[in-house]
Amino acid sequence: MKRCLAVFTLLVFSLVTQAQSNFNTLQRYFNNPAIVLVASHRAVHHTLPENSIPAFQKAIDIGVDIIETDVKVSKDGIPFLLHDRTLNRTTNGRGNAEEYTLAELNTLYLKDSQGKLTSERIPTLEELLRLAKGKIYIDLDLKTDRLSPVVEMIRKMDMSAQVFLFDDDTTALAQVKQVNAAHQLMPRAHSKTQAEELLSSFKPKLIHIDHSFYEAPVSELIKKQGARVWINALGEPDALVRKGQIEKGLSMVLDHGANVIQTDEPELLLKLLKERKLHP
């Protein structure tokens, strides 16, 4: 019995040590602005249901740096992961997702990208945090007004160093900062002036800049303050890369100074960045 306990303890210690080693590597990548990080939009969802546990695991397996996902809070106060306001598009349920209890949400199934029903359930934030701990950064798009359960779950899992909270609404981010200044925030800037204000007020490690003002001087300003520049490849850049117009697609984000790229093509983008020595 003592031998079994010793083996079990050694195994747990080994797993914890490995997770910490993996995250230390991720942090080194993050702290090197020359490395272009890849953020996987709603995980890897072409062949798997978006924002599902298998899609998150696939992102980890292919070496993505950041999982982007969307968090809501159930009627009974449990954070769960779903993009849309309603259940209609991505599940076999109907109506406002946040009006369901977790038990009710657990009776539903996710659809794949073709709209076919799968055996996957709506995951909770806790499930993702347990899966991702020590392995990958998480960008949580706040799709709820009830921030306390989200913030508390991150605190409970001791993962504030691994999770970024994103919201267009700087008021929501300010509320998070007031609750716990340790949480990492990613604001979105819609102008150079706003970028300067956000850098001053939040001192973020990431700023999502809006496509309406992709300008090299803005990216330079952000980088000089020690933050990363998050630009989306969603839409035209991703489409060009899929069509084989790689240089044109990549230039639409890299030429504007992006060193975090959110994409629906994470595996392909990782391959292209590695070929160009922009990712380890």
C-alpha positions in Angstrom: 0.0 0.0 0.0 2.8 2.4 0.9 4.6 1.5 -2.3 1.4 2.3 -4.4 1.1 5.6 -2.5 4.7 6.5 -3.2 4.3 5.7 -6.9 1.1 7.7 -7.1 2.8 10.7 -5.4 5.8 10.5 -7.7 3.4 10.4 -10.8 1.5 13.4 -9.6 4.7 15.3 -8.9 6.1 14.4 -12.3 2.9 15.6 -14.1 2.9 18.9 -12.1 6.6 19.5 -12.9 6.1 18.8 -16.6 3.1 21.2 -16.8 5.2 23.9 -15.1 8.0 23.3 -17.5 5.7 23.6 -20.5 4.2 26.8 -19.2 7.7 28.2 -18.5 8.5 27.6 -22.2 5.2 29.4 -23.2 6.1 32.3 -21.0 9.5 32.6 -22.6 7.8 32.7 -26.0 5.4 35.3 -24.8 8.2 37.5 -23.4 10.0 37.4 -26.7 8.2 40.0 -29.0 10.1 38.7 -32.1 8.1 35.4 -31.8 4.6 35.7 -33.5 2.1 33.8 -31.3 -0.9 32.0 -32.8 -4.4 32.3 -31.2 -6.9 29.7 -32.3 -10.3 31.3 -32.7 -12.9 29.2 -30.9 -10.2 26.5 -30.7 -9.8 24.2 -33.8 -13.3 24.0 -35.2 -13.3 23.0 -38.9 -13.8 19.4 -38.1 -14.8 19.6 -34.4 -17.5 21.6 -32.6 -16.4 25.1 -31.8 -15.6 25.8 -28.2 -15.7 22.1 -27.3 -13.3 20.0 -25.2 -12.0 18.1 -28.3 -11.4 21.4 -30.1 -9.5 22.7 -27.1 -7.4 19.5 -26.9 -6.7 19.7 -30.6 -5.3 23.2 -30.2 -3.0 22.0 -27.4 -1.9 19.0 -29.5 -0.9 21.0 -32.6 1.1 23.5 -30.5 -1.1 26.6 -30.6 -0.1 29.3 -28.1 -3.5 30.7 -27.2 -7.0 29.4 -27.2 -9.7 32.0 -27.8 -13.1 31.1 -26.4 -16.2 32.8 -25.1 -17.5 32.6 -21.6 -21.1 33.0 -20.3 -22.7 32.3 -16.9 -25.6 30.0 -16.4 -28.8 30.9 -14.6 -27.4 29.2 -11.4 -24.0 31.0 -11.6 -21.7 28.5 -13.4 -19.4 29.8 -16.1 -19.7 27.9 -19.4 -18.3 28.3 -22.9 -20.5 29.3 -25.8 -20.2 32.1 -28.4 -23.7 33.1 -29.4 -26.3 34.7 -27.2 -28.7 31.9 -28.0 -28.2 28.1 -28.2 -29.8 27.9 -31.7 -26.8 27.7 -34.0 -24.3 25.6 -32.1 -26.6 23.2 -30.1 -29.9 21.4 -30.2 -31.3 23.9 -27.7 -33.2 27.1 -28.3 -33.3 30.5 -26.7 -31.0 32.6 -24.5 -28.2 30.4 -23.2 -27.8 32.3 -19.9 -31.4 31.6 -19.0 -30.6 27.9 -18.6 -29.2 26.2 -15.5 -26.1 24.1 -15.9 -28.1 20.9 -15.4 -30.3 22.0 -18.3 -27.4 23.0 -20.5 -25.9 19.5 -19.8 -28.8 17.9 -21.5 -27.9 19.5 -24.8 -25.4 18.5 -27.5 -23.1 20.6 -29.7 -23.2 20.8 -33.5 -20.2 20.6 -35.8 -19.3 23.3 -38.4 -21.8 21.6 -40.8 -24.6 21.9 -38.4 -24.7 18.2 -37.6 -25.4 17.1 -34.0 -22.4 15.5 -32.1 -22.0 13.7 -28.8 -20.2 16.7 -27.3 -21.7 18.7 -24.5 -21.3 22.4 -23.7 -18.1 22.7 -21.6 -17.7 24.6 -18.4 -14.9 27.1 -17.8 -13.6 24.9 -15.1 -13.3 21.9 -17.5 -11.2 24.1 -19.9 -9.0 25.4 -17.1 -8.3 21.9 -15.8 -7.5 20.7 -19.4 -5.3 23.7 -20.2 -3.4 24.3 -17.0 0.3 24.6 -17.6 -0.1 23.9 -21.4 -1.6 26.9 -23.2 -2.7 30.5 -22.7 -6.5 31.2 -22.8 -8.2 34.3 -24.1 -11.6 34.6 -22.5 -14.0 36.8 -24.5 -16.4 38.0 -21.8 -19.9 37.4 -23.2 -21.6 38.0 -19.9 -22.4 40.9 -17.5 -21.9 38.6 -14.5 -18.2 38.8 -14.1 -17.7 37.6 -10.5 -18.2 33.8 -11.2 -15.7 34.0 -14.0 -13.1 35.8 -12.0 -13.6 33.6 -9.0 -13.1 30.4 -11.1 -9.8 31.7 -12.4 -8.8 32.5 -8.9 -9.9 29.1 -7.6 -7.8 27.4 -10.3 -4.8 29.7 -9.6 -4.6 30.5 -13.3 -4.5 34.3 -13.5 -1.0 34.1 -15.1 -2.4 31.9 -17.9 -5.7 33.6 -18.7 -6.4 36.9 -20.5 -9.8 38.5 -20.2 -11.0 40.4 -23.3 -13.9 42.8 -23.6 -14.7 45.7 -26.0 -16.2 47.4 -22.9 -13.4 49.0 -20.8 -15.9 49.4 -18.0 -16.1 45.6 -17.6 -12.3 45.3 -17.6 -12.1 48.0 -15.0 -14.5 46.1 -12.8 -12.3 43.0 -13.1 -9.2 45.0 -12.3 -11.0 46.4 -9.2 -11.9 42.9 -8.0 -8.5 41.5 -8.5 -5.6 43.5 -10.0 -3.7 40.2 -10.7 -6.0 39.2 -13.6 -4.5 39.9 -17.0 -6.7 42.1 -19.3 -6.8 42.5 -23.0 -8.6 45.7 -24.1 -9.4 46.6 -27.7 -8.3 49.9 -29.1 -10.2 51.7 -31.9 -7.8 54.6 -32.3 -4.3 55.6 -31.5 -5.5 57.9 -28.8 -7.5 55.1 -27.2 -4.4 52.8 -27.4 -2.4 55.4 -25.4 -5.2 55.7 -22.8 -5.5 51.9 -22.5 -1.7 51.4 -22.1 -1.8 54.0 -19.3 -4.9 52.8 -17.4 -4.6 49.0 -17.7 -0.9 48.4 -18.5 -1.9 45.3 -20.5 0.4 42.7 -21.9 -1.9 42.5 -25.0 -3.9 45.0 -27.0 -6.3 44.0 -29.6 -6.2 46.7 -32.3 -9.2 47.2 -34.5 -8.9 46.7 -38.3 -10.1 50.3 -38.9 -6.7 51.7 -37.9 -4.0 49.1 -38.6 -1.0 51.3 -38.6 2.7 50.6 -38.0 3.1 53.6 -35.6 0.3 52.2 -33.4 1.9 48.8 -33.2 5.3 50.5 -32.4 3.7 52.5 -29.6 2.2 49.3 -28.1 5.4 47.3 -28.4 7.5 50.2 -26.8 5.3 49.8 -23.7 6.1 46.1 -23.5 2.7 44.9 -24.8 1.9 42.6 -27.7 -0.2 43.6 -30.7 -3.1 41.3 -31.4 -4.5 41.4 -34.9 -7.2 39.1 -36.4 -6.6 37.1 -39.6 -10.2 36.1 -39.5 -11.9 36.7 -42.8 -9.9 37.8 -45.8 -6.3 37.0 -44.5 -7.3 33.5 -43.6 -9.2 33.1 -46.9 -6.1 34.1 -48.9 -3.9 31.7 -47.0 -6.4 28.9 -47.6 -6.3 29.7 -51.3 -2.5 29.5 -51.4 -2.0 33.3 -51.6 0.2 33.0 -48.5 2.4 36.1 -48.8 -0.6 38.4 -49.4 -2.6 36.8 -46.6 0.3 37.0 -44.1 1.3 40.5 -45.1 -2.2 41.8 -44.2 -1.4 41.1 -40.5 2.4 41.0 -40.2 3.0 44.3 -42.1 0.9 46.0 -39.5 3.1 44.8 -36.7 1.1 41.9 -35.3 2.9 39.6 -33.0 -0.3 37.7 -32.0 -2.5 36.6 -34.8 -6.0 35.2 -34.2 -6.9 32.8 -36.9 -9.4 30.1 -38.0 -6.5 28.3 -39.6 -4.1 27.7 -36.6 -2.4 24.6 -37.9 -1.6 26.1 -41.3 -0.5 29.4 -39.8 1.8 27.7 -37.3 3.4 25.9 -40.2 3.9 29.1 -42.2 5.3 31.0 -39.3 7.8 28.2 -38.5 9.0 28.2 -42.1 9.7 31.9 -41.8 11.5 31.5 -38.4 8.8 33.6 -36.7 7.8 30.8 -34.4 9.9 28.1 -32.6 
